[in-house]
Amino acid sequence: MSLKLTATGPWLGWATVIAAAAAAAGLWLGWTAPMGDGNDRWKLVAAQSSVTYGQVIATGEHDAWAFGWDILGIGAWLPMADGPHRPTAFHWDGDRWTKSDFPVTRGNIGPVAASAPSNVWALAGDEGNTAVLRWDGRAWTIVHKLPGTAGSLAVTADNDVWIFGDHKTWHYNGATWSEQSVSFSAFRVSARSATDIWALDGDAPFVHHFDGKVWTRVNLTEALPKAAPLSDDFPPDPTGPRLTAITADPSGTWITGEIGASSFLLFQTGSGWRSEDTSAKAGRMVRDLPPVPDGRGGHWFLGSTDINGYDSALAHRDPSGRWTRVSSGGELTSLSAVPGGPLLATGVIGKASGVFRNLS
């Protein structure tokens, strides 16, 4: 498949490529040379600084969105000041990236999810309220407003949208909204279908599963690492393991987490749940991003090469459990995969910032 992504900045500097094929993940290995529009592994395709620390989501084979914010008022002039924010959104139609105006002018963009290019949803919070936004293929509209702050979002179809708050859920069936109390506060969610939804518990090491009728709690304590590996850089973490993100896809249910300065991966097998230390394989995964399916049973992760997790690396785990990690040469902040196509990321590489496309 050929995808045309238009770079918006000039080619600056020089590049030296020391390359060898990484058979496990199809990556380029070697030194990353900086350029004015990325480097020899990541090409800048949308020079939009407002999405540098935002998020990108591929919604179709020739469709994607990048979300971020502009700082308003005094914060725009003082480097240490923050907010208020104006949400920004940029749409890729398979050819170019263009700005798309939101019907909200202030606030922060929270979770985003989609089931199709014409069914994209986002939550925008401001002053203690949450606006539920939907893109129907033509424009963004506010379809609902919720009191307080909603933390998670799951979309499986036009008539199946879930929003999660503090021990509450709101469900949209295509015509009406319904509110329901639940026994947990969802931290992250992922859905395979309307009858197969998974939610991480924000208060305990549990994952909750919805089968279309009821929620069932799964206790993950036995599968979690009991103590962090000894480290001279970080003291022992008295709070124990922390679950950070979840992906439910045809290959299984995959959960990332961290204990101390060590990252781990938790996944479901035929005999139960299994934990795998990923620190040496992927590096720290401090962005709390869900695993990204590669379409072949493997997954992409946004790892790192330093103990603090700031120097980003693209890590890949194939279906057999073999890992490959390659430095990105910068700081990436979100990751998504175009179905059958390239990886997209937001972040900053050298002097370039915005949306990048992986060149591997």
N, C-alpha and C positions, 0 to 999 in steps of 0.2 A: 504494500500500500504506500502511496506517495502523499505526503502532507506538505502543504505550502504554508510556512510560517514566516512572516515578513519581519526582518530585523529593522529596528527603528534608529539604530545608532551607527556611526561610521566604524570601520575596522581600523583600530589603532594598534601600534606596537608590533611585536614580532612573536613568533611561537616556535618552539622546538618540541618535537613530538618524539618521545621514546616509547614505542608501542609494542605490545604483544597481546594477542587475543586471549581473553579470559573465557574459556569455553563454558564455564559454569553459568555465567550471567551475561555474556556478550559485551563485556566492558573493555575499555582501553586502560592498560596499566602503564604507569610511567609518570614523568614529571608533568605538572600542570602549568602551562605557560599563560601568563595574564595577557589579556587583550582589552581594547576599549569597549568591546561588546560581549565580554565573557572570557572564555578560554578555550582550549582545545577539546573540552568535554561538555561545556555548557554554553549555549549560544543565546544571547539576549534577543528576545522576540517582542517584548513590549517594555519600553523604557518608561516606566511609571513608578516614581519613587513612593507614591502613596500605598502601593501594595507590597513594598519590600518586606514588611513584617506582618503581612496579611495572610491570605490563603488562596490557593488555586484549586479548582475542581473541574475535571474533565467530565462533561455531561453527554458526550457522544463522539462518534468517530471524527467529526469535523466541527466540534462545538466544545467550548470551555469558557469558564468564568474565573476572573481574579478579583478578589475583594480586599479592600483596605480602608484607609481613612486619611483625610487631610486635617491638620491641626488648625483650629480657628482662633481668632482673637490674639491675646497677648502671647499665647503659647507659640504662635507662628514666628515670633520675633525673638523670644528668649530661649536659648538652647536647653535650659534645664526645666522649663515650664511645660506643662502638659494640658491638653484639652482646652475647651471642648472640641469634639471631633465632628467632622462631616464625613459620613460613609461614602466610599467610592466603589464603583464596579466597572470592570472592563470585560467585554465580550469578544471571544474569538469565533469567527464564523467559518473557519477552515482556510481563510485567506489572510485576514488581518484582524488586529485588535482595535476596538473602538470603545469609547466611553459610553456608559449607559446610565442615565440619571435615575436615582432612587426617589421614591415619593416621600422619603424622610430626609431632613437636612441636617439633623444632629443626632449623635448617638454612636454606639459601637456595633459593628456587625459581629454577631455571635455565630452559632453553628449554621452551616449551609448543607443542603442535601438535594438530590434530584433523582428522578426515575427515568427522565427523558429530556432532550433538549428543550422541549416546550413545557416542562414541569419541574421548574427549579424553585426551591424554597430557601428563605433566609430569615433569621431572627435578628432584629435590631433593637437594642435596649437603650433607653434614655430616661433619666429622672424616675427610676423605679418602675417603669412600664416596659412592656415588650411588644413591638410591632411585628406581626407575622406578614412577611412579604412573599409574593409569588410572581415568577416570570412565566407567562403563558405562551411564549414564543414571539410576542409583539411588544409587551410593556410590563414593567413592574407595577404591582398594585398592592395596597395594604388590604389583606383579606380578613384580618382579625387582630384584636388587641387584647393583651393579657395583663393582669395586674402582677407586679413584681418582676423578677428576673427568671426567665426560662433557661435551662442549662443544656438541653440536648434536643436533637431533632432526628426523626427517621421518616423517610419517604419511600414507599414501595410502588405507588401508583397514583393516578389523579384522584382516586377516591379512598386513599389510605395514607394519611399523614398523622404522625405522632409527635407531640411536643411534651417534653418532660420538665417538671419543676420540682420543688421541694415536697416530696411525698404526694405529688399530683401528676396526672397526665391529662392532656387534651387531645382528643381524636377527631379527625375530620373525615367524613365518609363520602365526600363529594358534594354534599348538600348542606349538612349541619355539623356543628361542633358539639361534642359532649365532654364533660369533665368527670374524672374519676379519681378517687383517693387510692393510693397504693402504699405498700408497707416500706418502701425504700425511696431514697433520693437519688435519682439517676445521675451519674457523673459523665458517662459516655455511652452511646448506643450504636448498634449496627443491626441491620435487618436484611435477611435473605428474601423474605416474602411477608405477606400480611399475617401468616400463621407461624412465623419463625423469626422472632425479634429478641435480641440480647441486649441487656443493659448492665453496666457496671454499677455497683453500689458505691455511693460516695462516702459512706460511713463505715464500711466493714469490707473484708476481703471476700465478698460474695459477687456472683453474677446471677442475674434474674432472667428467666426465659419465658416468653409469651408464645403460646401455641395456638393463638386465635381465640381462646376462651379465658384462660387463667394464667396468672404469673406464678412461676415456680422458682424458689430460691435454691441456688447451688452453692454450697460452702466449698471454697477453694483452699482452705487453710492447709490441708494435708499435702497439697501439691506445691505450695509456695516455698521459696527458700527461707530457711529459719534464721540465718544470720548473714550479714554482708561479709564478703572477703576482707581480710585485714588490709588496711591502706594507711600509708604514712601521710597522705594528703587530706583524708577525711576521717573524723572520729566515728566510732560505731553509731549507727542510727537507732535510738531507743524506740522509735515508733514501729519498727519492722517494715515489711514490704509494703509498697504502695502501687496499686494498679493504675495505669495511666491511659490506656487506649484499647480499643477492641475492633476487630474486623470479623464479620461472619460472611463467608463466601462458600462456593461449592466445595472447596477443599477442606473446610472445617471452620472452627472458631478459634481465633488467634488473639491473645491478650498480651500487651507489653506492660512492663512494670519496672520498678527501681527499688533497690534496697541499699542504703548507704550511697556509695558512688558506683554501684554495680547495677547494670541493666539486665533484665531477664525476659524471656519469652515463655508464655504459658499457652499450651494448646491441647485440644481434646483428642484422645486416641480411642481405640476400641475398648480399652480396659480402664479408661478414666482420663484424668488430666495429668499432663507431664510438664515439668519446668526445665528450662534450658538457660544456662548463664550465657549471655551474649556479649559481655563486656569486651572480651578479647577478639570476638568475631566481628562485631559491628561498632564497638565503642559506645560511649554513653549516648542514650537517646533522650535528650532533655526537652525536646520540643513536644513531647506527649502526642505524637502523631500516630494514627492507626496504620498497621501494615497495609501496603498497597499491593493487591493481587497483580501478578504479571500475566494472567490469562493462561498459564501453563501449569498451575499448581504450586508455583513458587511465589515469593513475596519480596517487595522492595521495602527498605527501611531507611529512614534518615538518621544515620549514625554520626560518628565523629572520630577525630584522631587525637583529641586532647582530653585530659582528665575532666575539664569543665564542660566539655561538650559543645564548644562554640565553633571549632574548625570542622565544618560539616564533611561528612563522607557518605557516599551512596553505598549502602550495603544490600546484598541480595542473598536470600536463602532459597535454594532450589528444592524441589519436592523430596529429594533424598536427604536433606538436612545439611548440604554442603554450602558454606558461606564464601562470599567474595566481598571485599570492601575496597573502595577506591576514593581517595580524597577528592572533594569538589573544587578545592582551591579558593573557597570563600565561605560565607555563612548563608546557608539555605534555611528557609523558615517553614515551608510547606511543600508537599509532594503529592502529585496525582499522575495517573496513567491514562493516556488516550487509548481507548480500546483498539488493540491491534496496531498501535502506533507508539510514539515516543513518550517519554516521561516529561512532565512539566513541573517546574518548581518556582517559588518566589524566593527572593533573597538578594544578596549583594555579593558580587565577585569583582574584586579590584575596584574600579571606579564606576562599574555598571550596576544598576539596581532595577528591579522590576520582575518580569516573568522571564524565565529561561527554559530552553528546550534542551534535553540531553541529546548529545550527538552520537552516542554509541549505537 
